[in-house]
């Protein structure tokens, strides 16, 4: 498995996952390279959507594919925006509008706890009956104003309490160590190592 198609058009995710898979000698290719359309994400859970994305990309490219479905779950909003994180403020997708809506919804909330959640699903082929699955969480809280210029999505609002920094203020290397995606990816890498061995 030297090449894997990332079932996403998100450049931020591509960068993070490429850096994490490079040590295994695996090249991550964006699905846009193959003109793969975005998969439907009709499911209520991250893991179901991750599998659907991976199967869609693998079917179109005939290559192993990695589906990533992740998002922000906010306690005061009953877990929202959840699987709708990328489209929280509607179409077209906009980090700026999503962040504005989140702040609006939390304006009077005293409970600012939140967690990023990531589900990864790797299929060796489109009909793989045993996808490799890994999940990760990253706990923090939502600030009342954005801070930092790195990262993407809700990173400027997501405070990592132990560091007193937002996800958008962290270096890419530190974010990969701490994040929900980094945690899920390390689990997936371990499963891949066992499979390759």
KOLDOVEX-242106 format. One record per residue (C-alpha): z, x, y; residue number from 1; residue in three letters. Coordinates in Angstrom, 1 decimal. Last residue first. Example, Ala and Ser with C-alpha at 12.3 -4.5 7.8 and 13.67 -1.06 7.14 Angstrom:
REM KOLDOVEX-242106
site w:7.1	u:13.7	v:-1.1	num:2	residu:Ser;
site w:7.8	u:12.3	v:-4.5	num:1	residu:Ala;
***
This chain:
REM KOLDOVEX-242106
site w:9.1	u:4.5	v:-6.7	num:197	residu:Unk;
site w:6.7	u:2.3	v:-4.6	num:196	residu:Unk;
site w:8.7	u:-0.9	v:-5.4	num:195	residu:Unk;
site w:12.1	u:0.6	v:-4.8	num:194	residu:Unk;
site w:10.8	u:2.1	v:-1.5	num:193	residu:Unk;
site w:9.4	u:-1.3	v:-0.5	num:192	residu:Unk;
site w:12.7	u:-3.1	v:-1.1	num:191	residu:Unk;
site w:14.5	u:-0.4	v:1.0	num:190	residu:Unk;
site w:11.8	u:-0.8	v:3.7	num:189	residu:Unk;
site w:12.4	u:-4.6	v:3.7	num:188	residu:Unk;
site w:16.2	u:-4.1	v:4.2	num:187	residu:Unk;
site w:15.5	u:-1.6	v:7.0	num:186	residu:Unk;
site w:13.0	u:-4.1	v:8.5	num:185	residu:Unk;
site w:15.5	u:-6.9	v:8.6	num:184	residu:Unk;
site w:18.0	u:-4.7	v:10.5	num:183	residu:Unk;
site w:15.3	u:-3.4	v:12.9	num:182	residu:Unk;
site w:14.0	u:-6.9	v:13.5	num:181	residu:Unk;
site w:17.5	u:-8.2	v:14.3	num:180	residu:Unk;
site w:18.0	u:-5.3	v:16.7	num:179	residu:Unk;
site w:20.5	u:-2.4	v:16.7	num:178	residu:Unk;
site w:18.5	u:0.6	v:15.3	num:177	residu:Unk;
site w:15.1	u:-0.6	v:16.7	num:176	residu:Unk;
site w:16.7	u:-1.2	v:20.1	num:175	residu:Unk;
site w:18.1	u:2.3	v:20.1	num:174	residu:Unk;
site w:14.7	u:3.8	v:19.6	num:173	residu:Unk;
site w:13.0	u:1.5	v:22.1	num:172	residu:Unk;
site w:15.5	u:2.6	v:24.7	num:171	residu:Unk;
site w:17.9	u:-0.2	v:25.8	num:170	residu:Unk;
site w:17.7	u:-1.9	v:29.2	num:169	residu:Unk;
site w:15.6	u:-4.9	v:27.9	num:168	residu:Unk;
site w:18.1	u:-5.6	v:25.1	num:167	residu:Unk;
site w:20.7	u:-6.1	v:27.9	num:166	residu:Unk;
site w:23.4	u:-3.5	v:28.4	num:165	residu:Unk;
site w:27.2	u:-3.7	v:28.4	num:164	residu:Unk;
site w:27.0	u:-1.5	v:25.3	num:163	residu:Unk;
site w:29.5	u:-3.4	v:23.1	num:162	residu:Unk;
site w:28.5	u:-6.7	v:24.7	num:161	residu:Unk;
site w:24.7	u:-6.5	v:23.9	num:160	residu:Unk;
site w:23.4	u:-8.9	v:26.7	num:159	residu:Unk;
site w:20.3	u:-10.9	v:26.0	num:158	residu:Unk;
site w:18.8	u:-12.1	v:29.3	num:157	residu:Unk;
site w:16.2	u:-9.2	v:29.8	num:156	residu:Unk;
site w:15.4	u:-9.3	v:26.0	num:155	residu:Unk;
site w:14.3	u:-13.0	v:26.0	num:154	residu:Unk;
site w:10.7	u:-12.3	v:25.3	num:153	residu:Unk;
site w:9.8	u:-8.6	v:25.7	num:152	residu:Unk;
site w:11.3	u:-5.1	v:25.7	num:151	residu:Unk;
site w:11.7	u:-3.0	v:28.7	num:150	residu:Unk;
site w:12.3	u:-4.0	v:32.4	num:149	residu:Unk;
site w:16.0	u:-4.5	v:32.6	num:148	residu:Unk;
site w:18.3	u:-7.3	v:33.8	num:147	residu:Unk;
site w:17.7	u:-11.0	v:34.0	num:146	residu:Unk;
site w:20.2	u:-13.4	v:35.5	num:145	residu:Unk;
site w:22.9	u:-15.8	v:34.1	num:144	residu:Unk;
site w:23.4	u:-13.6	v:31.1	num:143	residu:Unk;
site w:23.0	u:-14.8	v:27.5	num:142	residu:Unk;
site w:25.3	u:-13.4	v:24.9	num:141	residu:Unk;
site w:25.1	u:-11.1	v:21.9	num:140	residu:Unk;
site w:24.6	u:-11.1	v:18.2	num:139	residu:Unk;
site w:21.7	u:-9.5	v:16.4	num:138	residu:Unk;
site w:20.6	u:-11.0	v:13.0	num:137	residu:Unk;
site w:18.4	u:-9.8	v:10.2	num:136	residu:Unk;
site w:16.4	u:-11.3	v:7.4	num:135	residu:Unk;
site w:14.4	u:-9.8	v:4.5	num:134	residu:Unk;
site w:11.8	u:-11.2	v:2.1	num:133	residu:Unk;
site w:9.4	u:-9.5	v:-0.3	num:132	residu:Unk;
site w:7.0	u:-12.2	v:-1.4	num:131	residu:Unk;
site w:7.2	u:-13.1	v:-5.1	num:130	residu:Unk;
site w:4.5	u:-15.6	v:-6.0	num:129	residu:Unk;
site w:1.8	u:-13.6	v:-4.1	num:128	residu:Unk;
site w:-1.0	u:-16.1	v:-3.4	num:127	residu:Unk;
site w:-2.3	u:-14.3	v:-0.3	num:126	residu:Unk;
site w:-1.9	u:-10.8	v:-1.6	num:125	residu:Unk;
site w:0.9	u:-8.2	v:-1.5	num:124	residu:Unk;
site w:2.9	u:-10.6	v:0.6	num:123	residu:Unk;
site w:5.6	u:-9.3	v:3.0	num:122	residu:Unk;
site w:7.9	u:-11.8	v:4.6	num:121	residu:Unk;
site w:10.2	u:-10.9	v:7.5	num:120	residu:Unk;
site w:12.8	u:-13.3	v:9.0	num:119	residu:Unk;
site w:14.3	u:-12.3	v:12.3	num:118	residu:Unk;
site w:17.2	u:-13.9	v:14.2	num:117	residu:Unk;
site w:18.4	u:-13.1	v:17.7	num:116	residu:Unk;
site w:21.9	u:-14.4	v:18.3	num:115	residu:Unk;
site w:23.6	u:-16.3	v:21.1	num:114	residu:Unk;
site w:27.0	u:-16.8	v:22.7	num:113	residu:Unk;
site w:27.0	u:-18.1	v:26.3	num:112	residu:Unk;
site w:29.7	u:-20.7	v:25.9	num:111	residu:Unk;
site w:30.6	u:-21.7	v:29.5	num:110	residu:Unk;
site w:27.5	u:-23.8	v:29.9	num:109	residu:Unk;
site w:26.7	u:-25.3	v:33.3	num:108	residu:Unk;
site w:23.4	u:-23.5	v:33.9	num:107	residu:Unk;
site w:22.6	u:-23.0	v:30.2	num:106	residu:Unk;
site w:19.6	u:-25.4	v:30.2	num:105	residu:Unk;
site w:18.3	u:-23.9	v:33.4	num:104	residu:Unk;
site w:18.7	u:-20.3	v:32.2	num:103	residu:Unk;
site w:16.8	u:-21.1	v:29.1	num:102	residu:Unk;
site w:14.0	u:-22.8	v:31.1	num:101	residu:Unk;
site w:13.6	u:-19.8	v:33.3	num:100	residu:Unk;
site w:13.5	u:-17.5	v:30.3	num:99	residu:Unk;
site w:10.8	u:-19.5	v:28.6	num:98	residu:Unk;
site w:8.8	u:-19.7	v:31.8	num:97	residu:Unk;
site w:8.9	u:-15.9	v:32.2	num:96	residu:Unk;
site w:8.2	u:-15.2	v:28.5	num:95	residu:Unk;
site w:5.1	u:-17.5	v:28.7	num:94	residu:Unk;
site w:3.3	u:-19.2	v:25.8	num:93	residu:Unk;
site w:0.5	u:-21.5	v:27.0	num:92	residu:Unk;
site w:1.9	u:-23.9	v:26.1	num:91	residu:Unk;
site w:5.4	u:-25.2	v:26.2	num:90	residu:Unk;
site w:8.6	u:-24.0	v:27.8	num:89	residu:Unk;
site w:10.2	u:-23.1	v:24.4	num:88	residu:Unk;
site w:6.9	u:-21.9	v:23.0	num:87	residu:Unk;
site w:7.9	u:-18.4	v:21.8	num:86	residu:Unk;
site w:11.4	u:-19.6	v:20.9	num:85	residu:Unk;
site w:10.3	u:-22.7	v:19.0	num:84	residu:Unk;
site w:11.7	u:-21.4	v:15.7	num:83	residu:Unk;
site w:15.2	u:-21.3	v:17.4	num:82	residu:Unk;
site w:15.2	u:-22.6	v:21.0	num:81	residu:Unk;
site w:17.7	u:-23.9	v:20.1	num:80	residu:Unk;
site w:20.7	u:-23.2	v:17.8	num:79	residu:Unk;
site w:22.7	u:-26.2	v:18.9	num:78	residu:Unk;
site w:22.1	u:-25.4	v:22.6	num:77	residu:Unk;
site w:25.6	u:-24.1	v:23.3	num:76	residu:Unk;
site w:25.2	u:-21.7	v:20.4	num:75	residu:Unk;
site w:21.9	u:-20.2	v:21.4	num:74	residu:Unk;
site w:19.4	u:-19.2	v:18.6	num:73	residu:Unk;
site w:16.7	u:-16.8	v:19.8	num:72	residu:Unk;
site w:13.6	u:-16.1	v:17.8	num:71	residu:Unk;
site w:11.9	u:-14.5	v:14.9	num:70	residu:Unk;
site w:9.1	u:-15.2	v:12.5	num:69	residu:Unk;
site w:7.5	u:-12.1	v:11.1	num:68	residu:Unk;
site w:4.8	u:-12.2	v:8.5	num:67	residu:Unk;
site w:3.6	u:-9.0	v:6.9	num:66	residu:Unk;
site w:0.3	u:-8.9	v:5.1	num:65	residu:Unk;
site w:-1.2	u:-7.1	v:2.1	num:64	residu:Unk;
site w:-5.0	u:-7.0	v:2.6	num:63	residu:Unk;
site w:-7.7	u:-9.6	v:1.7	num:62	residu:Unk;
site w:-8.2	u:-10.1	v:5.5	num:61	residu:Unk;
site w:-8.3	u:-13.9	v:5.9	num:60	residu:Unk;
site w:-6.1	u:-14.7	v:2.9	num:59	residu:Unk;
site w:-3.6	u:-12.0	v:3.8	num:58	residu:Unk;
site w:-3.3	u:-13.2	v:7.4	num:57	residu:Unk;
site w:-2.7	u:-16.9	v:6.3	num:56	residu:Unk;
site w:-0.3	u:-15.8	v:3.5	num:55	residu:Unk;
site w:1.8	u:-13.7	v:6.0	num:54	residu:Unk;
site w:1.9	u:-16.5	v:8.6	num:53	residu:Unk;
site w:3.1	u:-19.1	v:6.0	num:52	residu:Unk;
site w:5.7	u:-16.7	v:4.7	num:51	residu:Unk;
site w:7.1	u:-16.1	v:8.2	num:50	residu:Unk;
site w:7.0	u:-19.8	v:9.0	num:49	residu:Unk;
site w:9.1	u:-20.6	v:5.9	num:48	residu:Unk;
site w:11.5	u:-17.8	v:6.7	num:47	residu:Unk;
site w:12.1	u:-18.9	v:10.3	num:46	residu:Unk;
site w:13.0	u:-22.5	v:9.4	num:45	residu:Unk;
site w:11.8	u:-25.9	v:10.6	num:44	residu:Unk;
site w:8.2	u:-25.4	v:9.5	num:43	residu:Unk;
site w:5.0	u:-26.2	v:11.3	num:42	residu:Unk;
site w:4.1	u:-22.7	v:12.3	num:41	residu:Unk;
site w:0.3	u:-22.8	v:12.2	num:40	residu:Unk;
site w:-1.3	u:-19.4	v:11.8	num:39	residu:Unk;
site w:-2.8	u:-17.6	v:14.7	num:38	residu:Unk;
site w:-6.5	u:-16.9	v:14.1	num:37	residu:Unk;
site w:-7.6	u:-13.7	v:12.4	num:36	residu:Unk;
site w:-10.2	u:-11.8	v:14.3	num:35	residu:Unk;
site w:-9.9	u:-8.8	v:12.0	num:34	residu:Unk;
site w:-8.4	u:-6.4	v:14.6	num:33	residu:Unk;
site w:-6.5	u:-9.4	v:16.0	num:32	residu:Unk;
site w:-4.5	u:-9.4	v:12.8	num:31	residu:Unk;
site w:-2.8	u:-6.2	v:14.1	num:30	residu:Unk;
site w:-2.8	u:-3.3	v:11.7	num:29	residu:Unk;
site w:0.3	u:-1.6	v:10.5	num:28	residu:Unk;
site w:-0.2	u:1.8	v:8.8	num:27	residu:Unk;
site w:2.1	u:2.7	v:6.0	num:26	residu:Unk;
site w:3.0	u:6.3	v:5.4	num:25	residu:Unk;
site w:6.6	u:5.4	v:4.6	num:24	residu:Unk;
site w:7.8	u:7.1	v:7.8	num:23	residu:Unk;
site w:5.3	u:5.0	v:9.8	num:22	residu:Unk;
site w:6.9	u:1.6	v:8.8	num:21	residu:Unk;
site w:9.6	u:1.5	v:11.5	num:20	residu:Unk;
site w:7.4	u:2.8	v:14.3	num:19	residu:Unk;
site w:4.6	u:0.3	v:13.3	num:18	residu:Unk;
site w:7.2	u:-2.5	v:13.2	num:17	residu:Unk;
site w:8.4	u:-2.0	v:16.8	num:16	residu:Unk;
site w:4.9	u:-1.4	v:18.3	num:15	residu:Unk;
site w:3.4	u:-4.4	v:16.5	num:14	residu:Unk;
site w:6.4	u:-6.6	v:17.5	num:13	residu:Unk;
site w:5.8	u:-5.8	v:21.2	num:12	residu:Unk;
site w:2.1	u:-6.3	v:20.9	num:11	residu:Unk;
site w:2.5	u:-9.9	v:19.7	num:10	residu:Unk;
site w:-0.7	u:-11.0	v:18.0	num:9	residu:Unk;
site w:1.1	u:-11.7	v:14.8	num:8	residu:Unk;
site w:0.5	u:-11.6	v:11.0	num:7	residu:Unk;
site w:0.8	u:-7.8	v:10.9	num:6	residu:Unk;
site w:-1.8	u:-6.5	v:8.4	num:5	residu:Unk;
site w:-0.5	u:-3.9	v:6.1	num:4	residu:Unk;
site w:-2.2	u:-0.6	v:5.2	num:3	residu:Unk;
site w:-1.3	u:2.2	v:2.8	num:2	residu:Unk;
site w:0.0	u:0.0	v:0.0	num:1	residu:Unk;
***
